[in-house]
Amino acid sequence: MPDLRELKEFIKDTMGYVIALAIFIFVFTFIVAVAPIAGNSMNPTLNDGDMVIVSRFTYKISKVQRNDIIIFKDANNKKYVKRIIGLPGEKIDYINGYLIVNGETFEENISTAYLTNNFLFSDICSIKDCPNSVIPDNKYLVLGDARDISQDSRDHTIGLVDKKDIIGEIVYKIWPISNFGIIK
């Protein structure tokens, strides 16, 4: 009778690798992703060539918040990285370098080297699309940190971002290694 101990040991070892691979695939499919930053619209927070970790599940357990940095896709599946500026139910204007949320000045924590050109909410969302003159449910206004060069919600090809198009929140910068850390 053949000795099956070696076969059993081989199967046991192989199952460990199969389970580890399945967990790895699950984590990088549903929980996190690694993404490169292309372009300079998020300078100085994120630069061209940086690598980041994206949490795919954050918004399944918590709400989108102002100042979160997200990755989202447009109708053509092109991906963008931007900062959440406006939330559903808010009217956002930018006047003389100040963010105005529902008529109140809101302090931003970005470099003042990139001033935002003035815009009114009506420039971004027509009365037809935003009948109450506020951001509709499940929509968000996003801007790049380098406001003078960013293609973002002010561009009608992007406009307000639908929650279903948000891939996830960028939580860590992993490259370059000298800048490894939490993103905020």
MIFIDO-591876 format. One record per residue (C-alpha): x, z, y; residue in three letters. Coordinates in Angstrom, 3 decimals, always signed. Last residue first. Example, Ala and Ser with C-alpha at 12.3 -4.5 7.8 and 13.67 -1.06 7.14 Angstrom:
2
+----------+----------+----------+-----+
:        u :        w :        v :   r :
+----------+----------+----------+-----+
:  +13.670 :   +7.140 :   -1.060 : SER :
:  +12.300 :   +7.800 :   -4.500 : ALA :
+----------+----------+----------+-----+
This chain:
184
+----------+----------+----------+-----+
:        u :        w :        v :   r :
+----------+----------+----------+-----+
:   -5.423 :   +4.749 :  +64.329 : LYS :
:   -3.229 :   +3.511 :  +61.491 : ILE :
:   -1.613 :   +6.000 :  +59.103 : ILE :
:   +2.035 :   +5.490 :  +58.269 : GLY :
:   +5.000 :   +3.257 :  +57.508 : PHE :
:   +6.666 :   +2.006 :  +60.706 : ASN :
:  +10.264 :   +1.978 :  +59.369 : SER :
:   +8.906 :   +0.476 :  +56.129 : ILE :
:   +7.959 :   -2.697 :  +57.935 : PRO :
:   +5.601 :   -2.802 :  +56.215 : TRP :
:   +3.230 :   -0.189 :  +54.791 : ILE :
:   +0.790 :   +0.261 :  +57.674 : LYS :
:   -2.039 :   +2.428 :  +56.490 : TYR :
:   -5.835 :   +2.713 :  +57.037 : VAL :
:   -7.213 :   -0.744 :  +57.773 : ILE :
:  -10.951 :   -0.473 :  +57.269 : GLU :
:  -12.768 :   -2.842 :  +54.951 : GLY :
:  -14.087 :   -6.292 :  +54.147 : ILE :
:  -16.572 :   -6.340 :  +57.019 : ILE :
:  -18.817 :   -9.409 :  +56.672 : ASP :
:  -21.828 :   -7.400 :  +55.440 : LYS :
:  -21.594 :   -5.263 :  +58.595 : LYS :
:  -22.233 :   -8.321 :  +60.775 : ASP :
:  -19.650 :   -9.016 :  +63.483 : VAL :
:  -20.886 :   -9.845 :  +66.994 : LEU :
:  -19.533 :  -13.110 :  +68.339 : GLY :
:  -17.005 :  -15.048 :  +66.254 : ILE :
:  -17.374 :  -18.717 :  +67.284 : THR :
:  -18.871 :  -17.441 :  +70.560 : HIS :
:  -15.528 :  -15.923 :  +71.572 : ASP :
:  -16.024 :  -12.575 :  +73.328 : ARG :
:  -16.430 :  -11.009 :  +69.894 : SER :
:  -12.760 :  -11.757 :  +69.127 : ASP :
:   -9.997 :  -14.319 :  +69.670 : GLN :
:   -7.272 :  -12.180 :  +71.188 : SER :
:   -4.748 :  -13.472 :  +73.729 : ILE :
:   -5.525 :  -11.422 :  +76.886 : ASP :
:   -7.017 :   -8.548 :  +74.911 : ARG :
:   -3.884 :   -7.670 :  +72.970 : ALA :
:   -5.762 :   -4.817 :  +71.239 : ASP :
:   -8.166 :   -7.276 :  +69.628 : GLY :
:  -11.853 :   -6.799 :  +70.321 : LEU :
:  -14.876 :   -6.169 :  +68.099 : VAL :
:  -18.597 :   -5.778 :  +68.885 : LEU :
:  -20.522 :   -4.633 :  +65.833 : TYR :
:  -23.732 :   -5.647 :  +64.046 : LYS :
:  -25.670 :   -3.717 :  +61.383 : ASN :
:  -28.576 :   -3.031 :  +63.756 : ASP :
:  -28.554 :   -5.123 :  +66.950 : PRO :
:  -26.086 :   -4.579 :  +69.821 : ILE :
:  -28.129 :   -3.905 :  +72.950 : VAL :
:  -30.027 :   -6.104 :  +75.419 : SER :
:  -33.304 :   -5.347 :  +73.585 : ASN :
:  -33.749 :   -9.005 :  +72.623 : PRO :
:  -30.193 :   -9.352 :  +71.303 : CYS :
:  -30.097 :  -12.812 :  +69.690 : ASP :
:  -32.612 :  -14.416 :  +72.095 : LYS :
:  -31.409 :  -12.281 :  +75.033 : ILE :
:  -27.999 :  -13.818 :  +74.469 : SER :
:  -25.086 :  -11.818 :  +73.091 : CYS :
:  -21.530 :  -12.032 :  +74.378 : ILE :
:  -21.935 :  -12.960 :  +78.066 : ASP :
:  -25.100 :  -10.784 :  +78.212 : SER :
:  -22.910 :   -7.806 :  +77.318 : PHE :
:  -20.974 :   -8.326 :  +80.524 : LEU :
:  -17.360 :   -9.371 :  +80.775 : PHE :
:  -14.355 :   -8.490 :  +82.891 : ASN :
:  -10.955 :   -9.479 :  +81.548 : ASN :
:   -9.372 :   -6.802 :  +79.415 : THR :
:   -6.018 :   -5.468 :  +80.486 : LEU :
:   -3.166 :   -5.635 :  +78.029 : TYR :
:   -0.255 :   -3.535 :  +79.300 : ALA :
:   -2.709 :   -0.626 :  +79.474 : THR :
:   -1.864 :   +0.093 :  +75.849 : SER :
:   -4.813 :   +1.319 :  +73.852 : ILE :
:   -6.562 :   +4.672 :  +73.661 : ASN :
:   -9.824 :   +3.791 :  +75.383 : GLU :
:  -11.758 :   +6.114 :  +77.693 : GLU :
:  -15.472 :   +5.300 :  +77.974 : PHE :
:  -17.235 :   +4.856 :  +81.309 : THR :
:  -20.978 :   +5.415 :  +80.962 : GLU :
:  -23.643 :   +2.705 :  +81.564 : GLY :
:  -24.564 :   +2.300 :  +77.885 : ASN :
:  -20.865 :   +2.001 :  +77.003 : VAL :
:  -18.665 :   +0.779 :  +79.890 : ILE :
:  -15.075 :   -0.016 :  +78.936 : LEU :
:  -12.904 :   -0.011 :  +82.026 : TYR :
:  -10.391 :   -2.658 :  +83.117 : GLY :
:  -12.292 :   -3.614 :  +86.283 : ASN :
:  -15.577 :   -3.970 :  +84.374 : ILE :
:  -16.027 :   -4.359 :  +80.631 : TYR :
:  -19.615 :   -4.164 :  +79.422 : ASP :
:  -21.067 :   -2.869 :  +76.157 : ILE :
:  -24.741 :   -2.106 :  +75.524 : LYS :
:  -25.097 :   +0.109 :  +72.488 : GLU :
:  -27.781 :   +0.263 :  +69.794 : GLY :
:  -25.436 :   -0.834 :  +67.018 : PRO :
:  -21.780 :   +0.013 :  +67.773 : LEU :
:  -19.325 :   -1.481 :  +70.251 : GLY :
:  -15.520 :   -1.361 :  +70.313 : ILE :
:  -14.503 :   -1.800 :  +66.667 : ILE :
:  -10.853 :   -2.964 :  +66.615 : ARG :
:   -9.857 :   -6.329 :  +65.157 : LYS :
:   -8.244 :   -7.976 :  +62.117 : VAL :
:   -9.615 :  -11.411 :  +61.261 : TYR :
:  -10.153 :  -13.305 :  +58.008 : LYS :
:  -11.333 :  -16.910 :  +57.740 : LYS :
:  -14.149 :  -17.079 :  +55.191 : ASN :
:  -15.763 :  -20.026 :  +57.031 : ASN :
:  -18.711 :  -17.883 :  +58.211 : ALA :
:  -16.261 :  -15.270 :  +59.505 : ASP :
:  -14.434 :  -12.639 :  +57.506 : LYS :
:  -13.640 :   -9.062 :  +58.407 : PHE :
:  -10.646 :   -6.715 :  +58.562 : ILE :
:  -11.225 :   -3.515 :  +60.435 : ILE :
:   -9.508 :   -1.211 :  +62.894 : ILE :
:  -11.748 :   +1.761 :  +63.628 : ASP :
:  -11.853 :   +2.440 :  +67.392 : ASN :
:  -15.627 :   +3.104 :  +67.449 : ARG :
:  -16.921 :   +4.227 :  +64.092 : GLN :
:  -18.334 :   +2.472 :  +61.019 : VAL :
:  -20.261 :   +5.021 :  +59.011 : LYS :
:  -19.135 :   +6.734 :  +55.819 : SER :
:  -19.398 :   +6.442 :  +52.024 : ILE :
:  -19.789 :   +2.676 :  +51.512 : LYS :
:  -17.940 :   +2.090 :  +54.767 : TYR :
:  -14.700 :   +3.523 :  +53.404 : THR :
:  -14.898 :   +1.595 :  +50.104 : PHE :
:  -12.672 :   -1.426 :  +50.790 : ARG :
:   -9.805 :   +0.599 :  +52.241 : SER :
:   -7.246 :   -1.907 :  +53.526 : VAL :
:   -3.537 :   -1.162 :  +53.181 : ILE :
:   -1.340 :   -2.979 :  +55.686 : VAL :
:   +1.599 :   -5.371 :  +55.823 : MET :
:   +3.143 :   -6.294 :  +59.180 : ASP :
:   +4.228 :   -9.924 :  +59.623 : GLY :
:   +2.699 :  -10.455 :  +63.081 : ASP :
:   +2.335 :   -7.058 :  +64.708 : ASN :
:   -0.140 :   -4.203 :  +64.470 : LEU :
:   -0.753 :   -1.483 :  +67.066 : THR :
:   +1.206 :   -3.263 :  +69.838 : PRO :
:   -0.186 :   -5.860 :  +69.434 : ASN :
:   -3.517 :   -6.530 :  +67.661 : MET :
:   -3.862 :  -10.181 :  +68.750 : SER :
:   -0.303 :  -10.954 :  +67.642 : ASN :
:   -0.761 :  -13.277 :  +64.709 : GLY :
:   -0.949 :  -12.888 :  +60.946 : ALA :
:   -1.131 :   -9.358 :  +59.547 : ILE :
:   -0.620 :   -9.253 :  +55.785 : PRO :
:   -3.131 :   -7.536 :  +53.510 : ALA :
:   -2.871 :   -5.076 :  +50.614 : VAL :
:   -6.223 :   -4.187 :  +49.122 : ALA :
:   -7.988 :   -0.967 :  +48.248 : VAL :
:  -11.064 :   +0.259 :  +46.349 : ILE :
:  -12.909 :   -2.569 :  +44.609 : PHE :
:  -10.431 :   -5.199 :  +43.437 : THR :
:   -7.116 :   -3.373 :  +43.841 : PHE :
:   -8.450 :   -0.189 :  +42.220 : VAL :
:  -10.239 :   -2.050 :  +39.381 : PHE :
:   -7.163 :   -4.179 :  +38.589 : ILE :
:   -4.917 :   -1.095 :  +38.447 : PHE :
:   -7.442 :   +0.792 :  +36.291 : ILE :
:   -7.664 :   -2.163 :  +33.885 : ALA :
:   -3.857 :   -2.411 :  +33.756 : LEU :
:   -3.550 :   +1.304 :  +32.948 : ALA :
:   -6.217 :   +0.964 :  +30.240 : ILE :
:   -4.438 :   -2.051 :  +28.699 : VAL :
:   -1.076 :   -0.261 :  +28.844 : TYR :
:   -2.472 :   +2.832 :  +27.083 : GLY :
:   -4.242 :   +0.605 :  +24.564 : MET :
:   -0.901 :   -1.018 :  +23.723 : THR :
:   +0.710 :   +2.331 :  +22.920 : ASP :
:   -2.158 :   +3.335 :  +20.565 : LYS :
:   -2.217 :   -0.104 :  +18.945 : ILE :
:   +1.548 :   +0.043 :  +18.320 : PHE :
:   +1.299 :   +3.596 :  +16.924 : GLU :
:   -1.536 :   +2.542 :  +14.579 : LYS :
:   +0.492 :   -0.461 :  +13.415 : LEU :
:   +3.549 :   +1.723 :  +12.829 : GLU :
:   +1.494 :   +4.284 :  +10.881 : ARG :
:   -0.134 :   +1.574 :   +8.755 : LEU :
:   +2.416 :   +1.745 :   +5.908 : ASP :
:   +1.440 :   -0.982 :   +3.428 : PRO :
:   +0.000 :   +0.000 :   +0.000 : MET :
+----------+----------+----------+-----+
